[in-house]
Every structure is written in structure tokens, then in C-alpha cells.
Amino acid sequence: MIRPQPAAATTAAAAPPLPPIQAEPIRARTLTLLRWMATAGQAAALAGALMLGVRFPVVPVALLIAAGGLLNLWLMLRGPQRMSPRAVLGQLGFDLVQLSALLALTGGIANPFALLVLAPVTVSATVLGRRLTVALGLLAAALITAAALWGWPIHDATGVRLELPPLLALGHWLAILVGIGFFAIYARRVTAEISDTTNALFATQLALAREHRLQHLGGVVAAAAHELGTPLGTIKLIAAELEDELSDRPDLAADLATLRQSADRCAATLRSMGRAGKDDLLLRAGPLRVVLEEAAEPHQNRGVIIQIDADGPDIRRDPGVIHAMRNLIQNAVDYAATRIEITAFQDADSLTVTISDDGPGFPAGLLPRLGESYPLGPRSVSTRKDGEGMGLGLFIARTLLERSGAAVDFANLRPGAQVTLRWPLALIAADTRQALGENPEITG
């Protein structure tokens, strides 16, 4: 059994935060593999240029290529490492500086491999945030501009200088700058859309799983309602006979009365479940206060004061919503010390209903998980006055309410607990001006 919460104001949002975990934007192994490929390509280009007799500073170029290989070897010796976004930015920045230095030593903007400066910025756009990508893009623009202005000229085997005409060099430089911005924006937009789609798919899978569990529970409830009718009738009959036969045993009278009341309560619940799909065909809307009183009515005589302060619009009498609120009110009554309060507030576009009690409150560690099915396995989510539960009622209530469009929030007060339900007004308000439909025909 979990101890009650101390009398302190806590909410699901204000629960003690866990230490932040920095998600790994890209694996170190991926960057290392890409750098090995770049190093191999640079070495192959160096060898090809030498075979063609192109003249350029060979030793500095070879040292820069070796620097990329040495960085990879150092990373491999360190073993697998968790990479933060800034660590990824540092590695991509190194690749950009190394590539720009190679371009500056091999003809600058005239080098046909100058377009490769787009690669680090594109990778950054797919795995890093906007600010880091913008910073890397500005660095790439500055480096390629420096390489274009102060690049080391190269010559062919006959000593002819290999360079682009000024107008063509300017166009090449502008094309690279445009490419940096275009590829960064394009890669980021595509990545964001893929991420949004993945998140939406994950949320849909969770919703479908919850719907599946609820439908399964609905079948179980229907079967239980059918099967419990006869045993409850038998219990009531035997209880009545025992009252008659044990009329001379006043010490048992209270227990027999409690037994009959419990059986009557179960029977009333089963009748209410049976009427849920029938009565509401004739009465689909009602004043907010009346609907809340209907939800609270089964718990009015359980030794806890239920105060309702709700003047709001006419709302839909959705049996699922009424059952869910009844479940939440029952939970509040089970835990309350003396009273619960049900209040409602309407603004321009939403309706908010709160259910508060003066009990021990929810365990702070469970606030983010309340409303899930079996949040603790076969244990209660708080200390009850009448035994243990499994959190299944809160799961059913939350699922039904969210299906109606409500946002459900659990919080702790000082003292007590509070459940807040918030609907967009368009989803819960009823249009009482529309036609009621044909009256039922009464015969006999």
C-alpha cells in the first residue's frame, strides 16, 4: 500500500523532474564512417592529380588529409561515446575547415570538388537544431569565400595556370552560397516532416491501443452485467429471508442492512448501464449542473459532502462522459476526508470542470502515469478507505473523456487531489434549438 501524499501542493507538471537526457542526434560511428569515405576520396583525388601532373603544395595537402584520418583513429580508440549536439557541431566544423583548407591549397573556387562544402551543412540540418545549423552555414559561407579570394593557384604539367574566368568564378561562388542555404532548408524541412509523421504515427498507435483495451473492457463489462443479474437477485432474496429469520438478532441487523444496500447499489448500477443507450435517445442534452448532479447522484449518501457549483451551458448528455465523471467522483469520495467540490468555468471557447477532494492526494511519482491501465500492477494508486484498487477506473474514465475531446489533468492540492477536465466548447455544448425528433408512440 502506498503512503498518502504529505500536505504539499504538487501537480503532474510540478513533480520532481528527472535529470534531462540528451538524445543522441547522430551516432559517432556514422560520422567516423563518413569521414573515412571523405578521406579515401581526398587521397584518391590527390593521387589522380599527381598522375596528371597538376602542380600544388603536395605536403600541406597530404598533412590535411592525414589529419582527418588521425581524428578518426583517435575517436575509434576512445570507444563508443555519447555525442551531444555541440560535439556533433565540433566534428562537422572540423570537416568543413579541413575541406576548405584543401580547396584553398588546390585552386580555391576553381576546384571542382568545392561543392562538397554542402555536405557538412546538410548533415547538420538533419540532426542539429536551427541555431547550430545557421552557425555552421555561416561558417561554410565564410570559408568558401576566403578560399575563393585567397586560394592557392594550381598549374598543369606545362605550367599553365588552371583558373576560371572571373565571371564564371563569381557564378560558381554564388551557386555554392545558394546551395548552402537551399540544401540546409530543404533537408531541415524534410526531416521535420518525417519527425512529425513519426510522432503522429506513434500517437495514433497509442490511441488505437487504448481504444482496443477499452473495447475489450466494454465486452467484459457487458458480459459481467449479464451474468451478475441472477446472482444479485439471489443475494437480495436470501438477505430478505435472513432479515426475517434473524429478527431477534439485533447484532446482525446492521450487517444485513448493509448487505441489502450493497446488492441494491449493484442492481442500480446494472440498470443504469442497461438504460445508457436507451434513455439518451430521447434526452440528448441538459444543463451542465443537472448533468453533474446526475453523475454525482449515486454517491450523495456515502458520508461525504458533495458540493456542486456549476452554472454553465447546456451540454451533451453523453453516457460515456457521465460514466467517466461518475467514476472520478467515486474516486474522490473514496479518498475524501469530509467533502468534495465540483466546479465549472466557461470562457469564450472552452468549458472547464474540476473535481477536488480533501483527502491524502495522489502519490507524486504516479501523477504523470495516472489514467494509464494498471499504473502499478495490482495495487492501488493511493490509500483508500475501503481497500485497494488497480487504477482501472481512472483509465476507463480518462479514455472516455479523451474520446469526447476533453483534456484530463491530475494534480495535488494542499491538501487533497484535483482532476481538471477541459473541453473545447464546440465539442461539449449542445444546441437545444434543434428539433427533438418524433415522439415515441405509446400504445395500450
CORSULQUI-V652222 format. One record per backbone hydrogen bond with DSSP energy under -0.5 kcal/mol. CO is the residue of the C=O (numbers start at 1). NH is the residue of the N-H. Records with the same first field share a line. If there is no record, write none. Layout:
CO: NH, NH
This chain:
6: 8
8: 10
10: 412
11: 15
12: 15
20: 22
21: 23
23: 25
27: 31
28: 32
29: 33
30: 34
31: 35
32: 36
33: 37
34: 38
35: 39
36: 40
37: 41
38: 42
39: 43
40: 44
41: 45
42: 46
43: 47
44: 48
45: 49
46: 50
47: 51
48: 52
49: 54
50: 53
54: 56
55: 155
56: 58
57: 61
58: 62
59: 63
60: 64
61: 65
62: 66
63: 67
64: 68
65: 69
66: 70
67: 71
68: 72
69: 73
70: 74
71: 75
72: 76
73: 77
74: 78
75: 79
76: 79
82: 84
83: 25
84: 88
85: 89
86: 90
87: 91
88: 92
89: 93
90: 94
91: 95
92: 96
93: 97
94: 98
95: 99
96: 100
97: 101
98: 102
99: 103
100: 104
101: 105
102: 106
103: 106, 108
104: 107, 152
105: 57
107: 110
108: 111
111: 114
112: 115
113: 116
114: 117
115: 118
116: 119, 120
117: 121
118: 122
119: 123
120: 124
121: 125
122: 126
123: 126, 127
124: 127, 128
129: 133
130: 134
131: 135
132: 136
133: 137
134: 138
135: 139
136: 140
137: 141
138: 142
139: 143
140: 144
141: 145
142: 146
143: 147
144: 148
145: 149
146: 150
147: 151
152: 107
154: 162
155: 55
156: 159
160: 156
161: 163
162: 154
165: 169
166: 170
167: 171
168: 172
169: 173
170: 174
171: 175
172: 176
173: 177
174: 178
175: 179
176: 180
177: 181
178: 182
179: 183
180: 184
181: 185
182: 186
183: 187
184: 188
185: 189
186: 190
187: 191
188: 192
189: 193
190: 194
191: 195
192: 196
193: 197
194: 198
195: 199
196: 200
197: 201
198: 202
199: 203
200: 204
201: 205
202: 206
203: 207
204: 208
205: 209
206: 210
207: 211
208: 212
209: 213
210: 214
211: 215
212: 216
213: 217
214: 218
215: 219
216: 220
217: 221
218: 222
219: 223
220: 224
221: 225
222: 226
223: 227
224: 228
225: 229
226: 229
227: 231
228: 232
229: 233
230: 234
231: 235
232: 236
233: 237
234: 238
235: 239
236: 240
237: 241
238: 242
239: 243
240: 244
241: 245
242: 246
244: 247
246: 249
248: 250
249: 252, 253
250: 254
252: 256
253: 257
254: 258
255: 259
256: 260
257: 261
258: 262
259: 263
260: 264
261: 265
262: 266
263: 267
264: 268
265: 269
266: 270
267: 271
268: 272
269: 273
270: 274
271: 275
272: 276
275: 278, 279, 280
278: 281, 282
279: 282, 283
284: 317
286: 315
287: 291
288: 292
289: 293
290: 294
291: 295
292: 296
293: 297
296: 299
297: 300
299: 302
305: 307, 340
306: 308
307: 309, 342
309: 344
310: 312
313: 288
314: 430
315: 286
316: 318
317: 319
318: 322
319: 323
320: 324
321: 325
322: 326
323: 327
324: 328
325: 329
326: 330
327: 331
328: 332
329: 333
330: 334
331: 335
332: 336
334: 385
338: 305
339: 358
340: 307
341: 343, 356
342: 309
343: 354
345: 352
349: 425
350: 347
351: 423
352: 345
353: 421
354: 343
355: 419
356: 341
357: 417
359: 416
361: 5
363: 366, 367
364: 367
366: 369, 370
367: 370
369: 372
372: 375
374: 377
377: 376, 379
381: 363
382: 384
387: 384
391: 395
392: 396
393: 397
394: 398
395: 399
396: 400
397: 401
398: 402
399: 403
400: 404
401: 406
402: 405
407: 422
409: 420
410: 12
411: 418
415: 414
416: 413
417: 357
418: 411
419: 355
420: 409
421: 353
422: 407
423: 351
424: 427, 428
425: 429
428: 316
430: 432
431: 434
441: 443
